[in-house]
Amino acid sequence: MTYALKDQKQEWPLKPEGIVGASICQLSGKIPNPEQPCETRFEYFAEGTVPSETENLKMAIEIDKTNGQMANEKTPPENKEIQEHQVIIDSLGTKFCLDCSVATQSATITPSSNQP
């Protein structure tokens, strides 16, 4: 390949029309928030598809006071408390707390009764 291209001038590929570049937060893919800096990466987008939502990892969520984890439907109301934590939300709307306590007990998987 080197021999075949020996007389060719090395050039950068041209950016196609309708393509724009932007720096986005690595974690969420949103526009960086100057008040809450995040690690960024540069990506190319089709024009009009650059993310417009600004990154805001801090969110008020319900926390289980007994273990520091996100509260769920099984958490008694008296153990729930609103706290501000770093949270990301996936495309299905599931919240993940980045700075909450990590579960210390193993998960138990119970097979459903309709399994063969």
Jmol script that loads the backbone (N, CA, C; Angstrom):
load data "model"
ATOM      1  N   MET A   1       0.837  -1.195   0.000  1.00  0.00           N
ATOM      2  CA  MET A   1       0.000   0.000   0.000  1.00  0.00           C
ATOM      3  C   MET A   1       0.878   1.254   0.000  1.00  0.00           C
ATOM      4  N   THR A   2       1.970   1.218   0.758  1.00  0.00           N
ATOM      5  CA  THR A   2       2.851   2.378   0.813  1.00  0.00           C
ATOM      6  C   THR A   2       3.410   2.694  -0.566  1.00  0.00           C
ATOM      7  N   TYR A   3       3.801   1.664  -1.285  1.00  0.00           N
ATOM      8  CA  TYR A   3       4.365   1.859  -2.618  1.00  0.00           C
ATOM      9  C   TYR A   3       3.317   2.441  -3.574  1.00  0.00           C
ATOM     10  N   ALA A   4       2.105   1.958  -3.494  1.00  0.00           N
ATOM     11  CA  ALA A   4       1.039   2.422  -4.386  1.00  0.00           C
ATOM     12  C   ALA A   4       0.711   3.894  -4.152  1.00  0.00           C
ATOM     13  N   LEU A   5       0.933   4.376  -2.956  1.00  0.00           N
ATOM     14  CA  LEU A   5       0.595   5.759  -2.627  1.00  0.00           C
ATOM     15  C   LEU A   5       1.817   6.658  -2.498  1.00  0.00           C
ATOM     16  N   LYS A   6       2.992   6.176  -2.920  1.00  0.00           N
ATOM     17  CA  LYS A   6       4.234   6.906  -2.666  1.00  0.00           C
ATOM     18  C   LYS A   6       4.265   8.301  -3.290  1.00  0.00           C
ATOM     19  N   ASP A   7       3.607   8.526  -4.391  1.00  0.00           N
ATOM     20  CA  ASP A   7       3.614   9.836  -5.048  1.00  0.00           C
ATOM     21  C   ASP A   7       2.389  10.683  -4.705  1.00  0.00           C
ATOM     22  N   GLN A   8       1.536  10.180  -3.830  1.00  0.00           N
ATOM     23  CA  GLN A   8       0.316  10.900  -3.459  1.00  0.00           C
ATOM     24  C   GLN A   8       0.587  11.815  -2.261  1.00  0.00           C
ATOM     25  N   LYS A   9       0.014  13.006  -2.302  1.00  0.00           N
ATOM     26  CA  LYS A   9       0.127  13.941  -1.198  1.00  0.00           C
ATOM     27  C   LYS A   9      -0.860  13.506  -0.099  1.00  0.00           C
ATOM     28  N   GLN A  10      -0.396  13.506   1.135  1.00  0.00           N
ATOM     29  CA  GLN A  10      -1.262  13.103   2.251  1.00  0.00           C
ATOM     30  C   GLN A  10      -2.231  14.244   2.564  1.00  0.00           C
ATOM     31  N   GLU A  11      -3.529  13.937   2.631  1.00  0.00           N
ATOM     32  CA  GLU A  11      -4.548  14.958   2.896  1.00  0.00           C
ATOM     33  C   GLU A  11      -5.526  14.462   3.947  1.00  0.00           C
ATOM     34  N   TRP A  12      -6.035  15.408   4.704  1.00  0.00           N
ATOM     35  CA  TRP A  12      -7.098  15.084   5.647  1.00  0.00           C
ATOM     36  C   TRP A  12      -8.397  14.935   4.867  1.00  0.00           C
ATOM     37  N   PRO A  13      -9.268  14.010   5.289  1.00  0.00           N
ATOM     38  CA  PRO A  13     -10.552  13.895   4.600  1.00  0.00           C
ATOM     39  C   PRO A  13     -11.389  15.153   4.823  1.00  0.00           C
ATOM     40  N   LEU A  14     -12.162  15.514   3.834  1.00  0.00           N
ATOM     41  CA  LEU A  14     -13.023  16.687   3.948  1.00  0.00           C
ATOM     42  C   LEU A  14     -14.271  16.341   4.751  1.00  0.00           C
ATOM     43  N   LYS A  15     -14.714  17.304   5.538  1.00  0.00           N
ATOM     44  CA  LYS A  15     -15.941  17.113   6.320  1.00  0.00           C
ATOM     45  C   LYS A  15     -17.134  17.249   5.373  1.00  0.00           C
ATOM     46  N   PRO A  16     -18.030  16.282   5.374  1.00  0.00           N
ATOM     47  CA  PRO A  16     -19.202  16.367   4.495  1.00  0.00           C
ATOM     48  C   PRO A  16     -20.096  17.563   4.857  1.00  0.00           C
ATOM     49  N   GLU A  17     -20.803  18.076   3.872  1.00  0.00           N
ATOM     50  CA  GLU A  17     -21.752  19.161   4.128  1.00  0.00           C
ATOM     51  C   GLU A  17     -22.850  18.654   5.055  1.00  0.00           C
ATOM     52  N   GLY A  18     -23.337  19.532   5.923  1.00  0.00           N
ATOM     53  CA  GLY A  18     -24.413  19.155   6.831  1.00  0.00           C
ATOM     54  C   GLY A  18     -23.923  18.447   8.078  1.00  0.00           C
ATOM     55  N   ILE A  19     -22.605  18.366   8.255  1.00  0.00           N
ATOM     56  CA  ILE A  19     -22.030  17.731   9.445  1.00  0.00           C
ATOM     57  C   ILE A  19     -21.351  18.809  10.272  1.00  0.00           C
ATOM     58  N   VAL A  20     -21.620  18.822  11.577  1.00  0.00           N
ATOM     59  CA  VAL A  20     -21.014  19.793  12.489  1.00  0.00           C
ATOM     60  C   VAL A  20     -20.401  19.047  13.663  1.00  0.00           C
ATOM     61  N   GLY A  21     -19.443  19.677  14.312  1.00  0.00           N
ATOM     62  CA  GLY A  21     -18.789  19.069  15.464  1.00  0.00           C
ATOM     63  C   GLY A  21     -19.116  19.826  16.737  1.00  0.00           C
ATOM     64  N   ALA A  22     -19.095  19.118  17.855  1.00  0.00           N
ATOM     65  CA  ALA A  22     -19.355  19.748  19.151  1.00  0.00           C
ATOM     66  C   ALA A  22     -18.701  18.921  20.252  1.00  0.00           C
ATOM     67  N   SER A  23     -18.305  19.616  21.319  1.00  0.00           N
ATOM     68  CA  SER A  23     -17.804  18.926  22.507  1.00  0.00           C
ATOM     69  C   SER A  23     -18.987  18.615  23.400  1.00  0.00           C
ATOM     70  N   ILE A  24     -19.060  17.372  23.847  1.00  0.00           N
ATOM     71  CA  ILE A  24     -20.148  16.938  24.721  1.00  0.00           C
ATOM     72  C   ILE A  24     -19.574  16.228  25.940  1.00  0.00           C
ATOM     73  N   CYS A  25     -20.371  16.101  26.987  1.00  0.00           N
ATOM     74  CA  CYS A  25     -19.945  15.373  28.181  1.00  0.00           C
ATOM     75  C   CYS A  25     -19.833  13.893  27.839  1.00  0.00           C
ATOM     76  N   GLN A  26     -18.734  13.279  28.267  1.00  0.00           N
ATOM     77  CA  GLN A  26     -18.513  11.863  27.984  1.00  0.00           C
ATOM     78  C   GLN A  26     -19.579  10.990  28.616  1.00  0.00           C
ATOM     79  N   LEU A  27     -19.993  11.329  29.810  1.00  0.00           N
ATOM     80  CA  LEU A  27     -20.904  10.478  30.563  1.00  0.00           C
ATOM     81  C   LEU A  27     -22.321  10.473  30.009  1.00  0.00           C
ATOM     82  N   SER A  28     -22.828  11.647  29.672  1.00  0.00           N
ATOM     83  CA  SER A  28     -24.238  11.741  29.298  1.00  0.00           C
ATOM     84  C   SER A  28     -24.498  12.074  27.841  1.00  0.00           C
ATOM     85  N   GLY A  29     -23.516  12.652  27.159  1.00  0.00           N
ATOM     86  CA  GLY A  29     -23.737  13.073  25.783  1.00  0.00           C
ATOM     87  C   GLY A  29     -24.428  14.419  25.671  1.00  0.00           C
ATOM     88  N   LYS A  30     -24.551  15.136  26.777  1.00  0.00           N
ATOM     89  CA  LYS A  30     -25.183  16.460  26.771  1.00  0.00           C
ATOM     90  C   LYS A  30     -24.116  17.545  26.677  1.00  0.00           C
ATOM     91  N   ILE A  31     -24.562  18.788  26.490  1.00  0.00           N
ATOM     92  CA  ILE A  31     -23.663  19.941  26.409  1.00  0.00           C
ATOM     93  C   ILE A  31     -23.062  20.197  27.797  1.00  0.00           C
ATOM     94  N   PRO A  32     -21.745  20.443  27.881  1.00  0.00           N
ATOM     95  CA  PRO A  32     -21.121  20.694  29.190  1.00  0.00           C
ATOM     96  C   PRO A  32     -21.707  21.916  29.895  1.00  0.00           C
ATOM     97  N   ASN A  33     -21.825  21.809  31.202  1.00  0.00           N
ATOM     98  CA  ASN A  33     -22.311  22.900  32.046  1.00  0.00           C
ATOM     99  C   ASN A  33     -21.087  23.589  32.643  1.00  0.00           C
ATOM    100  N   PRO A  34     -20.882  24.897  32.372  1.00  0.00           N
ATOM    101  CA  PRO A  34     -19.698  25.581  32.894  1.00  0.00           C
ATOM    102  C   PRO A  34     -19.630  25.588  34.424  1.00  0.00           C
ATOM    103  N   GLU A  35     -20.789  25.486  35.074  1.00  0.00           N
ATOM    104  CA  GLU A  35     -20.816  25.507  36.543  1.00  0.00           C
ATOM    105  C   GLU A  35     -20.503  24.139  37.141  1.00  0.00           C
ATOM    106  N   GLN A  36     -20.653  23.064  36.359  1.00  0.00           N
ATOM    107  CA  GLN A  36     -20.369  21.702  36.814  1.00  0.00           C
ATOM    108  C   GLN A  36     -19.555  21.008  35.721  1.00  0.00           C
ATOM    109  N   PRO A  37     -18.255  21.301  35.659  1.00  0.00           N
ATOM    110  CA  PRO A  37     -17.437  20.749  34.569  1.00  0.00           C
ATOM    111  C   PRO A  37     -17.496  19.219  34.505  1.00  0.00           C
ATOM    112  N   CYS A  38     -17.395  18.699  33.304  1.00  0.00           N
ATOM    113  CA  CYS A  38     -17.379  17.252  33.089  1.00  0.00           C
ATOM    114  C   CYS A  38     -16.297  16.932  32.069  1.00  0.00           C
ATOM    115  N   GLU A  39     -15.880  15.679  32.029  1.00  0.00           N
ATOM    116  CA  GLU A  39     -14.950  15.223  30.994  1.00  0.00           C
ATOM    117  C   GLU A  39     -15.690  15.304  29.662  1.00  0.00           C
ATOM    118  N   THR A  40     -15.040  15.850  28.641  1.00  0.00           N
ATOM    119  CA  THR A  40     -15.712  16.002  27.351  1.00  0.00           C
ATOM    120  C   THR A  40     -15.030  15.181  26.271  1.00  0.00           C
ATOM    121  N   ARG A  41     -15.759  14.999  25.189  1.00  0.00           N
ATOM    122  CA  ARG A  41     -15.208  14.389  23.978  1.00  0.00           C
ATOM    123  C   ARG A  41     -15.799  15.153  22.792  1.00  0.00           C
ATOM    124  N   PHE A  42     -15.081  15.149  21.683  1.00  0.00           N
ATOM    125  CA  PHE A  42     -15.533  15.844  20.481  1.00  0.00           C
ATOM    126  C   PHE A  42     -16.207  14.830  19.579  1.00  0.00           C
ATOM    127  N   GLU A  43     -17.399  15.165  19.107  1.00  0.00           N
ATOM    128  CA  GLU A  43     -18.136  14.271  18.209  1.00  0.00           C
ATOM    129  C   GLU A  43     -18.714  15.066  17.050  1.00  0.00           C
ATOM    130  N   TYR A  44     -18.973  14.357  15.966  1.00  0.00           N
ATOM    131  CA  TYR A  44     -19.626  14.955  14.806  1.00  0.00           C
ATOM    132  C   TYR A  44     -21.102  14.584  14.810  1.00  0.00           C
ATOM    133  N   PHE A  45     -21.924  15.529  14.349  1.00  0.00           N
ATOM    134  CA  PHE A  45     -23.372  15.338  14.309  1.00  0.00           C
ATOM    135  C   PHE A  45     -23.913  15.819  12.980  1.00  0.00           C
ATOM    136  N   ALA A  46     -25.023  15.232  12.562  1.00  0.00           N
ATOM    137  CA  ALA A  46     -25.748  15.785  11.424  1.00  0.00           C
ATOM    138  C   ALA A  46     -26.300  17.133  11.890  1.00  0.00           C
ATOM    139  N   GLU A  47     -26.255  18.110  11.021  1.00  0.00           N
ATOM    140  CA  GLU A  47     -26.725  19.440  11.374  1.00  0.00           C
ATOM    141  C   GLU A  47     -28.140  19.378  11.938  1.00  0.00           C
ATOM    142  N   GLY A  48     -28.362  20.052  13.053  1.00  0.00           N
ATOM    143  CA  GLY A  48     -29.672  20.061  13.692  1.00  0.00           C
ATOM    144  C   GLY A  48     -29.852  18.974  14.733  1.00  0.00           C
ATOM    145  N   THR A  49     -28.847  18.097  14.900  1.00  0.00           N
ATOM    146  CA  THR A  49     -28.978  17.015  15.888  1.00  0.00           C
ATOM    147  C   THR A  49     -28.008  17.161  17.062  1.00  0.00           C
ATOM    148  N   VAL A  50     -27.272  18.267  17.107  1.00  0.00           N
ATOM    149  CA  VAL A  50     -26.365  18.491  18.238  1.00  0.00           C
ATOM    150  C   VAL A  50     -27.214  18.593  19.507  1.00  0.00           C
ATOM    151  N   PRO A  51     -26.830  17.887  20.578  1.00  0.00           N
ATOM    152  CA  PRO A  51     -27.621  17.961  21.808  1.00  0.00           C
ATOM    153  C   PRO A  51     -27.779  19.406  22.267  1.00  0.00           C
ATOM    154  N   SER A  52     -28.953  19.735  22.752  1.00  0.00           N
ATOM    155  CA  SER A  52     -29.198  21.103  23.208  1.00  0.00           C
ATOM    156  C   SER A  52     -29.358  21.175  24.725  1.00  0.00           C
ATOM    157  N   GLU A  53     -29.557  20.031  25.353  1.00  0.00           N
ATOM    158  CA  GLU A  53     -29.751  20.006  26.806  1.00  0.00           C
ATOM    159  C   GLU A  53     -28.396  20.111  27.510  1.00  0.00           C
ATOM    160  N   THR A  54     -28.318  21.008  28.494  1.00  0.00           N
ATOM    161  CA  THR A  54     -27.086  21.200  29.252  1.00  0.00           C
ATOM    162  C   THR A  54     -26.990  20.160  30.358  1.00  0.00           C
ATOM    163  N   GLU A  55     -25.786  19.652  30.543  1.00  0.00           N
ATOM    164  CA  GLU A  55     -25.526  18.641  31.571  1.00  0.00           C
ATOM    165  C   GLU A  55     -25.829  19.198  32.950  1.00  0.00           C
ATOM    166  N   ASN A  56     -26.552  18.431  33.734  1.00  0.00           N
ATOM    167  CA  ASN A  56     -26.806  18.776  35.128  1.00  0.00           C
ATOM    168  C   ASN A  56     -26.909  17.462  35.894  1.00  0.00           C
ATOM    169  N   LEU A  57     -25.788  16.976  36.371  1.00  0.00           N
ATOM    170  CA  LEU A  57     -25.774  15.696  37.066  1.00  0.00           C
ATOM    171  C   LEU A  57     -26.430  15.768  38.439  1.00  0.00           C
ATOM    172  N   LYS A  58     -26.446  16.950  39.045  1.00  0.00           N
ATOM    173  CA  LYS A  58     -27.022  17.056  40.387  1.00  0.00           C
ATOM    174  C   LYS A  58     -28.538  17.081  40.297  1.00  0.00           C
ATOM    175  N   MET A  59     -29.153  16.209  41.100  1.00  0.00           N
ATOM    176  CA  MET A  59     -30.598  16.083  41.078  1.00  0.00           C
ATOM    177  C   MET A  59     -31.081  15.728  42.481  1.00  0.00           C
ATOM    178  N   ALA A  60     -32.231  16.245  42.857  1.00  0.00           N
ATOM    179  CA  ALA A  60     -32.849  15.887  44.137  1.00  0.00           C
ATOM    180  C   ALA A  60     -33.565  14.548  43.961  1.00  0.00           C
ATOM    181  N   ILE A  61     -33.170  13.548  44.744  1.00  0.00           N
ATOM    182  CA  ILE A  61     -33.777  12.218  44.664  1.00  0.00           C
ATOM    183  C   ILE A  61     -34.089  11.716  46.073  1.00  0.00           C
ATOM    184  N   GLU A  62     -34.976  10.735  46.148  1.00  0.00           N
ATOM    185  CA  GLU A  62     -35.293  10.128  47.446  1.00  0.00           C
ATOM    186  C   GLU A  62     -34.217   9.105  47.797  1.00  0.00           C
ATOM    187  N   ILE A  63     -33.705   9.228  48.999  1.00  0.00           N
ATOM    188  CA  ILE A  63     -32.666   8.336  49.507  1.00  0.00           C
ATOM    189  C   ILE A  63     -33.213   7.593  50.719  1.00  0.00           C
ATOM    190  N   ASP A  64     -32.843   6.319  50.842  1.00  0.00           N
ATOM    191  CA  ASP A  64     -33.181   5.517  52.018  1.00  0.00           C
ATOM    192  C   ASP A  64     -32.173   5.890  53.104  1.00  0.00           C
ATOM    193  N   LYS A  65     -32.636   6.537  54.173  1.00  0.00           N
ATOM    194  CA  LYS A  65     -31.754   7.000  55.240  1.00  0.00           C
ATOM    195  C   LYS A  65     -31.012   5.868  55.935  1.00  0.00           C
ATOM    196  N   THR A  66     -31.532   4.642  55.877  1.00  0.00           N
ATOM    197  CA  THR A  66     -30.905   3.536  56.600  1.00  0.00           C
ATOM    198  C   THR A  66     -29.668   2.984  55.896  1.00  0.00           C
ATOM    199  N   ASN A  67     -29.579   3.158  54.560  1.00  0.00           N
ATOM    200  CA  ASN A  67     -28.433   2.584  53.855  1.00  0.00           C
ATOM    201  C   ASN A  67     -27.772   3.537  52.854  1.00  0.00           C
ATOM    202  N   GLY A  68     -28.318   4.728  52.660  1.00  0.00           N
ATOM    203  CA  GLY A  68     -27.726   5.708  51.760  1.00  0.00           C
ATOM    204  C   GLY A  68     -27.938   5.426  50.286  1.00  0.00           C
ATOM    205  N   GLN A  69     -28.750   4.432  49.969  1.00  0.00           N
ATOM    206  CA  GLN A  69     -29.026   4.088  48.576  1.00  0.00           C
ATOM    207  C   GLN A  69     -30.301   4.787  48.113  1.00  0.00           C
ATOM    208  N   MET A  70     -30.531   4.749  46.805  1.00  0.00           N
ATOM    209  CA  MET A  70     -31.767   5.330  46.279  1.00  0.00           C
ATOM    210  C   MET A  70     -32.951   4.576  46.870  1.00  0.00           C
ATOM    211  N   ALA A  71     -33.966   5.311  47.289  1.00  0.00           N
ATOM    212  CA  ALA A  71     -35.173   4.689  47.834  1.00  0.00           C
ATOM    213  C   ALA A  71     -35.949   4.030  46.694  1.00  0.00           C
ATOM    214  N   ASN A  72     -36.704   3.009  47.035  1.00  0.00           N
ATOM    215  CA  ASN A  72     -37.552   2.349  46.038  1.00  0.00           C
ATOM    216  C   ASN A  72     -38.935   2.137  46.644  1.00  0.00           C
ATOM    217  N   GLU A  73     -39.789   1.393  45.946  1.00  0.00           N
ATOM    218  CA  GLU A  73     -41.169   1.187  46.403  1.00  0.00           C
ATOM    219  C   GLU A  73     -41.240   0.411  47.715  1.00  0.00           C
ATOM    220  N   LYS A  74     -40.188  -0.326  48.068  1.00  0.00           N
ATOM    221  CA  LYS A  74     -40.182  -1.101  49.310  1.00  0.00           C
ATOM    222  C   LYS A  74     -39.653  -0.300  50.509  1.00  0.00           C
ATOM    223  N   THR A  75     -39.112   0.887  50.251  1.00  0.00           N
ATOM    224  CA  THR A  75     -38.586   1.717  51.327  1.00  0.00           C
ATOM    225  C   THR A  75     -39.740   2.348  52.101  1.00  0.00           C
ATOM    226  N   PRO A  76     -39.804   2.135  53.421  1.00  0.00           N
ATOM    227  CA  PRO A  76     -40.874   2.750  54.212  1.00  0.00           C
ATOM    228  C   PRO A  76     -40.786   4.277  54.132  1.00  0.00           C
ATOM    229  N   PRO A  77     -41.927   4.951  54.084  1.00  0.00           N
ATOM    230  CA  PRO A  77     -41.939   6.418  53.956  1.00  0.00           C
ATOM    231  C   PRO A  77     -41.107   7.134  55.022  1.00  0.00           C
ATOM    232  N   GLU A  78     -41.081   6.598  56.236  1.00  0.00           N
ATOM    233  CA  GLU A  78     -40.327   7.253  57.310  1.00  0.00           C
ATOM    234  C   GLU A  78     -38.808   7.170  57.096  1.00  0.00           C
ATOM    235  N   ASN A  79     -38.369   6.283  56.209  1.00  0.00           N
ATOM    236  CA  ASN A  79     -36.933   6.150  55.921  1.00  0.00           C
ATOM    237  C   ASN A  79     -36.512   6.929  54.677  1.00  0.00           C
ATOM    238  N   LYS A  80     -37.468   7.567  54.005  1.00  0.00           N
ATOM    239  CA  LYS A  80     -37.155   8.312  52.783  1.00  0.00           C
ATOM    240  C   LYS A  80     -36.811   9.757  53.117  1.00  0.00           C
ATOM    241  N   GLU A  81     -35.818  10.276  52.381  1.00  0.00           N
ATOM    242  CA  GLU A  81     -35.408  11.663  52.570  1.00  0.00           C
ATOM    243  C   GLU A  81     -34.885  12.176  51.229  1.00  0.00           C
ATOM    244  N   ILE A  82     -35.212  13.411  50.891  1.00  0.00           N
ATOM    245  CA  ILE A  82     -34.762  14.024  49.651  1.00  0.00           C
ATOM    246  C   ILE A  82     -33.335  14.544  49.851  1.00  0.00           C
ATOM    247  N   GLN A  83     -32.427  14.130  48.959  1.00  0.00           N
ATOM    248  CA  GLN A  83     -31.041  14.586  48.982  1.00  0.00           C
ATOM    249  C   GLN A  83     -30.604  14.894  47.556  1.00  0.00           C
ATOM    250  N   GLU A  84     -29.588  15.736  47.434  1.00  0.00           N
ATOM    251  CA  GLU A  84     -29.045  16.063  46.120  1.00  0.00           C
ATOM    252  C   GLU A  84     -27.839  15.167  45.850  1.00  0.00           C
ATOM    253  N   HIS A  85     -27.886  14.469  44.703  1.00  0.00           N
ATOM    254  CA  HIS A  85     -26.806  13.563  44.312  1.00  0.00           C
ATOM    255  C   HIS A  85     -26.543  13.687  42.817  1.00  0.00           C
ATOM    256  N   GLN A  86     -25.430  13.110  42.383  1.00  0.00           N
ATOM    257  CA  GLN A  86     -25.126  13.057  40.961  1.00  0.00           C
ATOM    258  C   GLN A  86     -25.873  11.871  40.361  1.00  0.00           C
ATOM    259  N   VAL A  87     -26.747  12.173  39.406  1.00  0.00           N
ATOM    260  CA  VAL A  87     -27.622  11.147  38.831  1.00  0.00           C
ATOM    261  C   VAL A  87     -27.586  11.238  37.310  1.00  0.00           C
ATOM    262  N   ILE A  88     -27.547  10.078  36.660  1.00  0.00           N
ATOM    263  CA  ILE A  88     -27.743  10.035  35.214  1.00  0.00           C
ATOM    264  C   ILE A  88     -29.009   9.227  34.954  1.00  0.00           C
ATOM    265  N   ILE A  89     -29.651   9.512  33.846  1.00  0.00           N
ATOM    266  CA  ILE A  89     -30.887   8.824  33.466  1.00  0.00           C
ATOM    267  C   ILE A  89     -30.665   8.190  32.105  1.00  0.00           C
ATOM    268  N   ASP A  90     -30.917   6.886  32.000  1.00  0.00           N
ATOM    269  CA  ASP A  90     -30.702   6.202  30.724  1.00  0.00           C
ATOM    270  C   ASP A  90     -31.872   6.476  29.777  1.00  0.00           C
ATOM    271  N   SER A  91     -31.783   5.932  28.576  1.00  0.00           N
ATOM    272  CA  SER A  91     -32.794   6.194  27.552  1.00  0.00           C
ATOM    273  C   SER A  91     -34.170   5.641  27.910  1.00  0.00           C
ATOM    274  N   LEU A  92     -34.246   4.722  28.875  1.00  0.00           N
ATOM    275  CA  LEU A  92     -35.531   4.176  29.322  1.00  0.00           C
ATOM    276  C   LEU A  92     -36.096   4.940  30.518  1.00  0.00           C
ATOM    277  N   GLY A  93     -35.361   5.953  30.985  1.00  0.00           N
ATOM    278  CA  GLY A  93     -35.824   6.760  32.110  1.00  0.00           C
ATOM    279  C   GLY A  93     -35.389   6.230  33.469  1.00  0.00           C
ATOM    280  N   THR A  94     -34.529   5.214  33.494  1.00  0.00           N
ATOM    281  CA  THR A  94     -34.051   4.659  34.764  1.00  0.00           C
ATOM    282  C   THR A  94     -32.956   5.550  35.325  1.00  0.00           C
ATOM    283  N   LYS A  95     -33.085   5.901  36.612  1.00  0.00           N
ATOM    284  CA  LYS A  95     -32.096   6.757  37.265  1.00  0.00           C
ATOM    285  C   LYS A  95     -30.992   5.905  37.875  1.00  0.00           C
ATOM    286  N   PHE A  96     -29.755   6.398  37.750  1.00  0.00           N
ATOM    287  CA  PHE A  96     -28.592   5.762  38.353  1.00  0.00           C
ATOM    288  C   PHE A  96     -27.847   6.815  39.165  1.00  0.00           C
ATOM    289  N   CYS A  97     -27.714   6.569  40.461  1.00  0.00           N
ATOM    290  CA  CYS A  97     -27.019   7.493  41.347  1.00  0.00           C
ATOM    291  C   CYS A  97     -25.531   7.175  41.302  1.00  0.00           C
ATOM    292  N   LEU A  98     -24.722   8.183  40.969  1.00  0.00           N
ATOM    293  CA  LEU A  98     -23.286   7.976  40.823  1.00  0.00           C
ATOM    294  C   LEU A  98     -22.522   8.093  42.131  1.00  0.00           C
ATOM    295  N   ASP A  99     -23.093   8.790  43.118  1.00  0.00           N
ATOM    296  CA  ASP A  99     -22.364   8.980  44.368  1.00  0.00           C
ATOM    297  C   ASP A  99     -23.141   8.498  45.590  1.00  0.00           C
ATOM    298  N   CYS A 100     -24.101   7.613  45.383  1.00  0.00           N
ATOM    299  CA  CYS A 100     -24.832   6.998  46.499  1.00  0.00           C
ATOM    300  C   CYS A 100     -24.055   5.785  47.000  1.00  0.00           C
ATOM    301  N   SER A 101     -24.437   5.300  48.160  1.00  0.00           N
ATOM    302  CA  SER A 101     -23.826   4.090  48.698  1.00  0.00           C
ATOM    303  C   SER A 101     -24.093   2.920  47.765  1.00  0.00           C
ATOM    304  N   VAL A 102     -23.144   2.015  47.737  1.00  0.00           N
ATOM    305  CA  VAL A 102     -23.273   0.810  46.914  1.00  0.00           C
ATOM    306  C   VAL A 102     -23.872  -0.291  47.776  1.00  0.00           C
ATOM    307  N   ALA A 103     -24.742  -1.092  47.191  1.00  0.00           N
ATOM    308  CA  ALA A 103     -25.370  -2.189  47.928  1.00  0.00           C
ATOM    309  C   ALA A 103     -24.294  -3.108  48.500  1.00  0.00           C
ATOM    310  N   THR A 104     -24.484  -3.527  49.745  1.00  0.00           N
ATOM    311  CA  THR A 104     -23.506  -4.409  50.384  1.00  0.00           C
ATOM    312  C   THR A 104     -23.998  -5.838  50.470  1.00  0.00           C
ATOM    313  N   GLN A 105     -25.267  -6.067  50.146  1.00  0.00           N
ATOM    314  CA  GLN A 105     -25.813  -7.418  50.168  1.00  0.00           C
ATOM    315  C   GLN A 105     -25.918  -7.937  48.745  1.00  0.00           C
ATOM    316  N   SER A 106     -25.774  -9.234  48.604  1.00  0.00           N
ATOM    317  CA  SER A 106     -25.898  -9.840  47.287  1.00  0.00           C
ATOM    318  C   SER A 106     -27.343  -9.794  46.816  1.00  0.00           C
ATOM    319  N   ALA A 107     -27.511  -9.701  45.513  1.00  0.00           N
ATOM    320  CA  ALA A 107     -28.850  -9.741  44.935  1.00  0.00           C
ATOM    321  C   ALA A 107     -29.323 -11.190  44.880  1.00  0.00           C
ATOM    322  N   THR A 108     -30.606 -11.385  45.050  1.00  0.00           N
ATOM    323  CA  THR A 108     -31.193 -12.710  44.939  1.00  0.00           C
ATOM    324  C   THR A 108     -32.059 -12.745  43.695  1.00  0.00           C
ATOM    325  N   ILE A 109     -31.787 -13.693  42.814  1.00  0.00           N
ATOM    326  CA  ILE A 109     -32.576 -13.832  41.592  1.00  0.00           C
ATOM    327  C   ILE A 109     -33.541 -14.977  41.781  1.00  0.00           C
ATOM    328  N   THR A 110     -34.810 -14.663  41.654  1.00  0.00           N
ATOM    329  CA  THR A 110     -35.846 -15.689  41.814  1.00  0.00           C
ATOM    330  C   THR A 110     -36.459 -15.954  40.461  1.00  0.00           C
ATOM    331  N   PRO A 111     -36.361 -17.206  39.979  1.00  0.00           N
ATOM    332  CA  PRO A 111     -36.941 -17.508  38.664  1.00  0.00           C
ATOM    333  C   PRO A 111     -38.469 -17.366  38.711  1.00  0.00           C
ATOM    334  N   SER A 112     -39.034 -16.893  37.608  1.00  0.00           N
ATOM    335  CA  SER A 112     -40.490 -16.759  37.572  1.00  0.00           C
ATOM    336  C   SER A 112     -41.122 -18.137  37.441  1.00  0.00           C
ATOM    337  N   SER A 113     -42.363 -18.241  37.837  1.00  0.00           N
ATOM    338  CA  SER A 113     -43.057 -19.532  37.858  1.00  0.00           C
ATOM    339  C   SER A 113     -43.443 -20.037  36.469  1.00  0.00           C
ATOM    340  N   ASN A 114     -43.362 -19.151  35.449  1.00  0.00           N
ATOM    341  CA  ASN A 114     -43.768 -19.605  34.110  1.00  0.00           C
ATOM    342  C   ASN A 114     -42.583 -20.119  33.294  1.00  0.00           C
ATOM    343  N   GLN A 115     -41.434 -20.324  33.926  1.00  0.00           N
ATOM    344  CA  GLN A 115     -40.267 -20.903  33.248  1.00  0.00           C
ATOM    345  C   GLN A 115     -40.443 -22.417  33.121  1.00  0.00           C
ATOM    346  N   PRO A 116     -40.036 -23.007  31.997  1.00  0.00           N
ATOM    347  CA  PRO A 116     -40.163 -24.470  31.826  1.00  0.00           C
ATOM    348  C   PRO A 116     -39.207 -25.243  32.731  1.00  0.00           C
TER     349      PRO A 116
END
end "model"
wireframe off; spacefill off
backbone 0.3
color backbone group
